[in-house]
Amino acid sequence: MSSIFALLRKDFLNFRRNKAAVSLTFIIPFAMIALFGQIFGVNRKDSGPNGIPVAVVNASASPAAAKLVTALKSEKSFRVITEFINPDKSRRPLTEADLRPLMQQPGADFRFALVLPADLISDSEFGLHLKFLSNPRNEIETQTVNGLLQKTIFANVPELIGQSLQARAKKALGEKRFDQFNGAIATAMNTAYGGDKEETQRRLAAGDFGLSDLTKPEKTPSPPAASAPAAAPGSAPATPPTPAAKSAAADLFAKLVRIDAEQVVGANVKSPMATSLVGGWGIQFLLFALSASATSLFRERDAGIFQRLLAAPVTRAQILWSKFLYGITLGLVQLVVLFFASSWLYGIEILPHLPLLVLVCIFAAAACTSFGMLLAAVSPSPEAASGLATFLIMLMSAIGGAWFPISLMPLFIQQFSKLTLVYWSMEGFSAVLWAGQSFVQLLPILGILGGITAVVMTLAVWQFNRGKIFG
């Protein structure tokens, strides 16, 4: 039995001496838990998405339309964009004509837009008219935005519907008779129930018939409405609207609101969900594969291969360039095979976009290869390189959007997303397969991936020359 305990002690001593094993067992999991907690917003007081960019164009002269824009701005889940920034940095209000070109640009600032047109409230047609433009690259994000927009819109529908009724009445009766009609109604109501006649008439003219009380939470006391008389003395107190009544009202409002939905980008994509997801999976697998390939430098060093190569007419630079080109080739083959497999499994359209897709794959593979070589250059052992690679790849995949939309993360985490090669690789795949963009439109993304490759590879070569990988 003592021999077993002695061997057990030996294993723990070896484990303690292996810094890479200790970090993989304790330090990296702790760091990942802490970082993922920040990414998912664990223990945040304001749970839910934050700062999803939504463009809003208000072409209506109705005061209630401005109130709706204000309500959208107060929704913490949205970052409402209402201005267009000119090349000279001056600003002007967004117009509907601006939206589609902006949404089709690579790395667009917003993927959803709500238009309140001039005929939001028409004097010839009962109900409301809105337009919703979208680039639904991610189903979770799209459903979240749709739900929040509908909640905010329907909360303001009663007043807008009232204005629609008043607009039609004003057209039918004429302005003078319309004012006389509202005045007579206000007089009758205030004679029967009391109150301020001018205030009642003002609310009637503004379209406030008390319908908005149905959409308010029960805990919020309802203000006296123009058409909702107070309870008479000695009568039973008024009961709040029941959930069934609220649901019926919501259904009615939904029928009265006409929303013209237009998908600006990706409308002809055959397999939308797979097209938006496969790129993220592919770049994550590619990072793991190329990082493992780069750590093969340690095995070649330990086997004495570098000494024999350097004794021949081969330089260190040639060895590094051969490894770099090998990584790009391997990464390109892996990504192309993965996309063709996805085409067979999920119906993703690959062949119409194959040349540009291969180009993005080359740049993505180059960025991933440079990342793997930098890890090998700064790590003292293959175990340490493997542990560091696991940590960084999972981190970049999480904040880069490979797992879930970055718009659902806390705002301060979103600031780091565009610093990752995962984000820009996914942008490249989406630009080709989802948006069907041209080579010229793709150039900014390729430029960023190329810049990442150049910077990271320069650091890797510098560290290789200072290190002992060739010693």
N, C-alpha and C positions, 0 to 999 in steps of 0.2 A: 504493500500500500504506500510505503514511503517513496518508492520509486515513481509511482504515479504522481504523487504530489510534487516531487522534484521536477518531473517533466512538465507538470502543469505550471510550476513557477518559471521554468525556462521559457515556456510559450508566452507568458505574460511579460517577461523581461524583453523578449524579442519584439513583442508588440509595442512596448513602451519606447524602444529604440527606433522603431520605424515611424518617423514623423508623418509620412504620407498616410499610413494605416490609421494612426490616431486622428488625423484631420478628417479622413473619410468617415470614420466611425462617430466622431463627436462634433468637431468644429463645423464642418460643412453642413451636416443636417441642421444644427442649431442656426447657422447663418441663413439657410434656405427657409426654415420655418419663420424666422424673423422677417426676411424679405418678402416671402409670399403673404405674410400677414399684412404687410404694408400694401402690396399690390392688390390684394383682395379687399382692402379696407376693413380688416377685422377690428372690431370694437369702435368703429366710427360712430359718432352720434347721428350723423346724417347718412344713413345707409342708402344704397342705391347708386345709380349712375350720376356722374357729375360732368357738366360742361360739354354735353354732346352738341357740336355745332349745328345750328339750324338757321338757314337764311329766311328772313321774313320780309316780304314786299307788301306794303300797305298802299294800294291805289284807290282806296275808298275814302270818301269824305265824311263817312259816318263817325260820330264821336265814339260809338260803341266799338268800332273797328280799332281805334286807337287804344281803347280800354283792353281789347283782346291782345294787342301787341304788348301792352304793359303786363298783362297776366302771363304771357309767354316768357317775358323777361324775368319775372319773379319766380318762375319755375326753376329750381336749383339744378334740375337735371339737364337744362338747356343752356347753351351759350348762344344767344340770339345775335345774328349778324344782320344789320340793316343798312350798312354803308358799303360803298364801293371805293377802294383806294386807287386813285389814279397813279400813273407812273411818276408824277411829281410829288407824290405823297399827300396831295390834297384829297378830300373826301366829298362824296356826294351820296344821296340816297340810292339804294339798290333799286333797279327796275326789273321787271320780268324778263326783258331781253338780255339782261346780264346773266341770268341764272344758268341757263343750259351750257353756254361756253365755259363758265367757271366750274361747273360740276364735271365737265368732260376733261378738264386739265389734269395732267399727272400730279399726284399729291394734292388734290383739291382741298380747299379749306373746309368744305362742307359737302355732305352727301344727301342732305334733305333740305327742302325749301317749301315754305307755305306762302301762297299768294292770296291776298285779300283783294280781289279785282274791283274795278270801278262799279260793277253791277253786283257787288256783294249783297246789297239790298236793292231790289228793283221795285219800281212803282207799277210794273205791269205783270209781275210774276211773284206769287207768294212763296216764301222760303228764302234760303240763303244759298249763295254760290261761292265756293272756294276752290282753289287749285293746290294740289300737293304733288311736288316733283321729288323723285327719289333716285338714288343710285344704291340699291339694296345689296351691297356686297356681302353683308353678314346678316343672317336671318335673325339672330338674337337681337342685334342692335336695331334692325328694322322694326321688329315687333315691339320693342321697348319704345321707340320713338312714336310709332303709330298709336300705341296705347296712351302715352302721355299727351300727345297732341289732341286726341279725341276727348280726353278728360278735360283739358283746358278749354277746348272749343265748346263742348257741350255745357260747361259751367257758365258760359257767356251767351249761349243760344237764346234763352228766354228774352233777354233784352233786345237782341238782334231781331228775333221774330216779331216782337212788339213793334219795333221800328219798321219792319216790313209791312205789317198791317196798317200802320199809320201812314206809310208812304202811299199805299194803294188807296186808302180812304181820302187822303189829301188830293190825289189825282182825280178821284171820282167826284168829290164834292166841291173842289176848288178851295183855295186857301181861306177865304172869308167864311164860307159855310163850315169848313173843317174846324176852324177855331171856335165857331159858335157851337158846333156839335160837342167838342171837348169841354167847352165851358158849361154847357147844359148838363153833361154827365157829371162834371165836378161839382156843380151846384146841387144836383140831386143827391149825390153821395154824401156831401158834407152836411146837407140838411138832415139826412137820415142818421148819420153816424158821427157827425162832428169832424173837426179838423180844419186845416188851412186849405181854403179853396184854391188859392194860387199855386200852392205846392202840389196839390192833387192834379191840377190841370197841367202843370209842368211835367209831372211824372207820366201822365197819360200821353202827352205829346212826345216824350222821350221813349215811349214804348214800354214803360215799366208797368205791367199789369199784375205784378205779384207772382208771376210764374217762376221767377228766380228762386223763390223760397223752396221749391221742390228739389232743387239741385244742391242746396246747402246741407251740411251735416246737421243732424238733429240737435247737437249740443250748442249750435250757434243760434241765438235767438233771432227770429225773423222780424225784420222791421215792418211797421204797418204798411201794407200795400194799397195801391190806389183802388184795387177791386176786391180787397179782402177786408171786409168790415170787422170791427172789433166786436167781441162778444157782448151782448146786451146784459145790463145788470141783472143778476139773479139767474142767468142762464149758465149752462155747463161750460167749463173752460174749453177753448178750442184745442183739439188734439193735433199733434204734429203729423205730417204726412207719413204714411206707413211705407215700409220698404217696397211693397207691391206697387203703391202709387208712384213712388220715385222711379221704379223700373219702367212702369207704363209711360211716365213722362219722358224718360230717357229714350224709349223706343219711338215715341212720337217725334221727339226732337231729331232723332236719327233719320226719320223719313222726311223731315222738313229741310234737312241740310244736304245740299248736293255738292259733293267733293269730286272734282275731276282729277283723278290720279294718273300721273304720267311717270313711267320709268325712263329716265333720261339715258342711263347707261346700262348695258347688259340685258336689254329686253329680249334679245334673240339667243341668249345663252341657253343651251339645251339642258344642262345639268348644273343649275346655279349653285346649290349647296356644295357639291363636290368640287366645282371649279374654284370656289372661294376658300376651301379647306385644304386641298391637296398640296398647294404650294407651301403652306406653313409646315405641314408634316414633312415634306420633302427636304426643306432646308434644315430642319432639326436633325433628321437622320444623316444628312450630308455632313453637318458639323461633327457629329460623333464619328463618322467613318473617316473623315479627313484628319481629325485630331488624332485618332488611333494610328493612322498612316504616318503622321509626322513623328510620332513617338518611336517609330521604327528606327529613327536615327540613333537612338540609344543602343538598340540591339546591334546595329552595324558597327557602332563604336566599340562595344564590348567584344565583338567578334574580330576586331582588328582590321576590318575592311577599309576604313578610312586611311589607315597608315599605308596599306598597300596601294590604294588609289593615289594618294598624294606622292608616293614614291614614283608613280608613273607620271607621264606628262598631263596631269589633271590638277586643276586648281580648286580651292575651296568654293570660289564663286560658281564654277561649273557644276560642282556637286549640289550646291543649293539650288541653282537654276533647274537642274534635272529633277530634283525633288519637287520643285514648284510646278513644273510642267506635268510631272506625273500626277500630282494632286488635282490639277485642273482637268486632265484627261479622265482620271477616275471619277471625279465629281460630275463631269459632263455625262459620262456613260450612266452613272447611277441615276441622275435626275431624269434623263431621257427615258430610261427603262421604267422608272417610277411613273412618269406621266403617261407612257403608253399603256402600262398596266392599269392606271386609273381610267384611261379611255376605254379599255376593254371591260373593266368592272362597272364603271359608273356612266359611261357615255360622254365623257368630256371630249370636246372637239379639239384635236391636236393638229391634224394635218393641215388645215387652212392657215394655221399660225406657226407652223413648224420652224421656218427660218428665224423669225424673231424670237421664238421660244428658245431655240438653241443658243442664240446670242445672249439672252438673259441668263441661261444656264451657265454659259462660259464665264460671264462676269461674276455670277454668284459663286461658282466653284473657285474662281480665283480669290475672292474675298475670304471664303472659308479656308482655303489652303494657306493663305497668309496668316490667318488666325491660328491654325494648327501649328505652323512653323514658329510663330512667336511663342506659343506655349512651350514647345520643345526647347526654344532658345533660353527661356527664363527659368525652366524647371531643372532641378538638380538630378532628377531620376525619372524613369517612366511612370512610377507609381504616383509621384507628385504631379506630373503632367496630366495623368488620367484623372486625379482628384480635382485639380484645378479646371480641367476641361468640363467635367460633369457639372461643377458649380456654375461656371460662366455660361455654358450652353443652356442649362435650364433657366438661368436668369434672363438671358437674352430672348429665349423662346417665350417666356412669360410676359415680359414687358414689350416685346416686339410684335405681339399680336398673333403668334402661332397657335395659342391655346384658346384665346377669347378676345373679343374686340377691345382695343385699348381705350375706347370711349367709355367703357364701363369701369375703368380704373380711377383711383383718385387723381386729381389734376396734377399734383406735383410728380406723380409717377409717369404721367403722360409726357412730361417734358423730356424724359430720358428715352422714350421709345424711338425717336428719330435718330438716336445715336447708335443704334444697333444695326448690324448687317442683316439680321433677320427681318427687320421692318422693311428695309429697302429691297431685299430680295423678293419678299412677298408683294411689294408694290410693283416690281417688275413683272412677276407672274400674272398679277391681276390686270396690269395694263395691257398685256398681250392677250390672255385668255378671256378676261371678263370684258374689258373695254374695247378690245380690238384696235388698239392704237397703232399708229404708223411708226416707222423708224425715227423720224424727226421728233415726234412726241415722246418717244422712249429715251431720247438722248440725255435728258436731265437725270433720270434714274441710273442709266449706265454710267454717267459721269460720276455720280456719287459713289456707286459701287467700285468704280475704278479708282477713285480717290482714296477710299477706305483701303483697298488692296495696296496701293502705293505707299501709304503712310505706315500701315502695319508691317508690310514686307521690309521696308527700310529699317524699322525698329528691330525686326527679327535678324536681318543681316548684321546690323551693328552689334547686337547682343551675341550672335554666333562668333563674330570675330574677337569679341572680348572673352567669350567663355572657353570651356575646355572640351567641347563636344568633339573637336578634331584632334585633341591632345592625346 
